């Protein structure tokens, strides 16, 4: 029996979907929109452009990336929710759009359960706890001591309910610190947090380390204390995990997820799930994911695995958001 290569199966599935979804004379005009919930230059934008470049070779056709940043992913998600479920609009966003935003935004502009459905998980990633060198904080024990001795210890994040906010509130509870020991300062995004940390206007924070963060650590402008995930990351291999520093079971990771309007044809979703698996498993893509801050391919990246990840994270971060009293910025 002849074994058909996986790439050929992906392409065949995509071509079959395209043929069924549109009349032959309209196929040349079809363009797929990939809505991205963050601005150009972010790691998620890099993933989107890898997928868009590979889509024609997989038979999906021309795919354009549309960046729709703002409100923790709500703007892009609402646009995707309003789109036709014809396989020509997809959404690439961070999982917190669905796991955190429903807990803190009274009306995010969409109903995740009703309007959108998972297609694939593109990557998971940790965040890195950093401090300004002049803060005097050199480890977790020092952070806890400083927060107890001179509260509140100011920490920055890219906004309410963002990975940096969630990770720090989870760490605060793990260290046994009361809510008043630390105070959250929200900025407009990860680049602004890094700038404020380098300037010393906030003393600490969990940040996504791509986009220049690793360079700030390597040149001494920031001190990296710990990685929030279960493994060290390639761009900062000397930085231990929170578990290594004594916090057993601490595992805080987030995911970039691909979603589609509910009712999108199954063939389209299979084609895109296959494209994600095929494109992001290449050695070139793995090198880029490492460079973008410790991004890793997911253990279970298809629709079922993505749905399970969102469900579990929704319950977990809902508890954290309620206890921390998280509200929209």
N, C-alpha and C positions, 0 to 999 in steps of 0.2 A: 504494500500500500504506500502511495506517495504521500509524504508529509508536506503540507502546505505551510510555508513560512508565516510567522505571525504577522509580519508587515503586509503580506499579501492579503491576509484575512481582514486586517484593518481597512485596507484600501477597498477591498471588495464590498465590505459592509457599508462604507461611506458612499460608494458609487451606487449601490442598490438603493440606499435611502434617497440620494439626490434624484435618481430617475423616478422614484415613486412620488416624491414630494412636488415635483414641478414638471410641466410639459416640456418636451424636448427643446422647443424653440425659445423657452424662457430660461433654460438652465445657464446660458452664457451670461445672463444679466444678474444672476443670483449672487449676492454678497452676504456673507455672515458677519454680524456685528458681535464683537467680543467686548462687552462692557467691563471695564476695570475700575474698581472702587478706590483707586489711589492714583496719585499723579505720576507722570513719567519719571523714570529714574529709580523708583522703588523696586525691590526685588520682585514683587508680584507683577509689576509691569514688564520686567525682564522675562518672566515665565510666559506672560501673555504673548510677547513678541516671538518667543521660541515656537509656541504653538501656532501662531498665525503664519509664520514662515513655513512650517511643516504641513499645514492643512492642505494646500494644493497638491502636494506630492502624495498625500493619503487619499486623494479623491474627494475631499470635502469642498474644495474650491477656494475662491478668494475670500480671505478673512481680514477684516480691518479691526484694529484696536481702538476703542473709544474710551478715553479716560474720563471718568465721572466721579471725582473725589468729593468727599464731604460728608459730615454728620455720621462718622463711624461706619461708612458703607451704605447708609440708608438711601442716599440719593441714587446711587447706581442700582441698588436692589429694587427701589420703587420703579425705576425706568424699566428694568427687566420684567417686573411683575405686570406692567402695562403692555408689554410687547406681545405680538401674536405668537402663539405656541406652534410655530411652523418649522422650528429647527434653525431659524436664521438669526436668532438672538440668544446669546448666552451671557452669563455673568461670572466673572472671576473676582472673588472677594475673600476677605479673612473670615474665619468661622465666627468671630465675635459678632458679626452682623446678625447672626441667627441665634447665637448662644447667650449673648449679653444684652444686646439692644432691646429685645422684647421685654426685659426686666426693668430697663431704666428710661425708655422713651414711651410716653403714653400713646403716641401715634407715630410710629416710624415711617408710615406711608405705604406699608405693605403688610400682608399677613404671611409669614414664612411657611406655615403649614398649609395654607390654602393656595398661595400664589406661585410658589417656586418648589422645585424638586431637585435633589442632588444628582449630579452626573459623575463626578470624580473628585478625589482629593489629589491636588498637584504636589504638595509638599507639606511637611510639618517643620516647625522650627522652635527653638528656645529663645529666651531673652537673656541678657547678661547684666548682672548687677555691677554697676560702676560707681566710683566716687571721684570727687575732685581731689587731687593729691594734697591740697592744703587743708582738707577736712579733718585730717588726723585719723580717719577711719580706714583700717587696713584689713579688716576681716568681719565675719558675721558677729563674733563676740564684741568687737569694737563698735559695730553698728548698734547692737542691742544696748550696750553700756551707754553710748552717747545719747540714744533715744530716751533712756531712763533718767540719765543725769541732767540733760538739758532739753526737755521737751518744749515744743514739738520739733522733731527733726524733719526738715523740709525735703521732700523728694519730688522729682518731676516725672511726668509721663506725657504721652501724646494726646491725652484727653480722657474724659470719664469713660470707664469701661474698656479702655484699650489694654493691650497686653501688659504694658508697664504698670498700669494701675492695678490690674488684677494680680499680677505676680507679686507686687509689693504688699498688697493687703493679705495675700495668702502667706507670705513670709512673715509679716508682722504677727499674724495669729500663731504661726508655727513657733515663733520665738517667744511667745507668751507676753507680747507687749500689748498694753491697752490701746484702744483707738486713739486717745489723745496723745500718745507718745510720738506719733508721726503725723505729718500734715501733707496732703496731696496738693501739688501745684500743677494745674493743667496747662499744656501748651498746644499749639496747633498741629503738631505732628512730631515724629521721631527726630527729624533734622533739627527742629527748634530745641528739643530736649537736649540733644548733644551739644548744641551751641551754648545753652545756659549752663550745662554742667562744666564745659571747658572754661567758661567765664567765671565759674565759681558762684553763680547766683542761686543755684540749688546745690545741695551737697551730695546727693545720691539719686539713684534711680535705676530701674531695669530698662534696658534699651535693646532694640534690634540692632545688632552689631554691624550689619552691612552698611553700605553707603558712607564709608569713611570712619565709622566707629572703631573698627579694629586698628586703623592707623593712629587714631588719637591715643589708644592704649599703647601701641608700640613706641610712639615717640614721647610718651610720658605725660601727655596732657590730661589723661584720665588713668585711673587705677581700676583694673578689673578684679573683682572679688570672687565671683562665682557664676556658673552657668546654671540656668533654671531647669534644664532637661536632664535626662538620665546619663548622657554621655558628654565628654568634652568635645569641643568643636575644632575643626581643622585650622581655622584662621587664628585661633588663640589656644593652641594645644597645651599651654602651661597653666591655663586657668582651670581650677577644679570645679566640680559640680557642687551644688548645695548639699547633696547627699554626702559627698566626700568630706564636707565640713561639719558633718554630724547631724544633719536633719534627715533622718531616715524616712524614706518613702516620698520625699519631695520631688515631684515631677510636674513641671508646668511647661506645656508646649501648646502651640497654636497651629492652625492649618490654613492653607490657601485652598479654597474649595471652588469647584466649577458647578454652577447651577443653571437650570433652564426653567422657562415658564412652564407651569404645570400643564400637562397635556401635550407636551412636545413629543413627536413621534419616537417610538422606542428605537427605531433604526438610527435616528440622528444621535440619540444619547449613547448608543453602543459605539457609534463611529467616533464620537468625541472621547469617550472613556478609553477606547483603544488608542487614539492619537496621544492622549496624555501619557498612557503607560509606555507607548513606543518611544515617544520623543524624549521624555524625561529620564529614561533609563540608559541613554547613551553615555559613553565616557565623557564626551564633551559637555553634555548637560550636567552630569554629576560634578564635574569640575566647577562649573558655574554655580551650581547650588551651594557647594562648599564655600566658594568665594563670597557669596551673598549672605553669609552669616550663619553657617551651620544648618542650612536647609537640607532635609532628608526626604527621599521618597517614602510615602506612607506604607505601613504594613498591609493595610487593606484599603485600596484606593478607589474601588468601583462604587456604584450607587449605594449598595447595601452597607459597605464599610463607611462611606461618608455619612450616611444617615445615622448609623450607630454612633459615630464620633460626635456628631452634632447633638444627638439626644443626650449622651452622657455629659458632654460639656455644658449643655443648657442647664441641666440639674446642678452640676457642680458650681458654675459661676453664678447661677441665680442665688445660691446661698451666700456666696461671697459678696455679691452686689447688695443684697438686702442687709447683711450685717454691717457693711461699710457705709450704708446709706447713699449709694451712688445715684447721682442725678445727672441729667444732661448738662453740659457746660453752658 
